[in-house]
Amino acid sequence: MYLLDANVLMDASRRYYSAKLAPAFWQWLEAQHQAGTLASIHAVRQEIDDGKEGHLTKWAKKLPPSFWIKPTQPSVVAMGTLTNWTMLPKHAYSPGARQEFLKEADYFLVAEALGGSHVVVTCEGSHPTAVKRVYIPDVCDGVGVTYERPFRVYEHLGLCLS
């Protein structure tokens, strides 16, 4: 299953798949979830709810609760792996970067992917020499989680907005 990062949904809503221009995209996401190919996590839903009220917030509220996966036992175990990886001395992350990562949705997203053998979908790029922020692709590479860019997943799943 593909797990969507908050930036995938937020970028789509703000930039290229607004509700007025591409309502079929949002319906397609729902259909893909019903088919069991994609979802997100509860912490991403909280990030969306904390944002400005708009299309994305309203859309998120209408989705079935199953779209927003809550931490599972395997993901809780995976959190330990992520915490240990983040704290390795070989990483030059600042203490603030480490602390921030361990409390944000990205941490829970990668943990759920690791625990459930899912694929993370994110707009983030890799920054292996970063100090001030822990990036999803770098963590995924470090712990063996596959990640993809959104449009690659859309193509793979057959998104067609015509």
Secondary structure, 3 states (H helix, E strand, C coil): CEEECHHHHHHHHHHHCCCCCCHHHHHHHHHHHHCCCEEEEHHHHHHHHHCCCCHHHHHHHHCCHHHEECCCHHHHHHHHHHHHHHHCCCCCCCHHHHHHHCCCHHHHHHHHHHHHCCEEECCCCCCCCCCCCCCHHHHHHHHCCCEECHHHHHHHCCCCCC
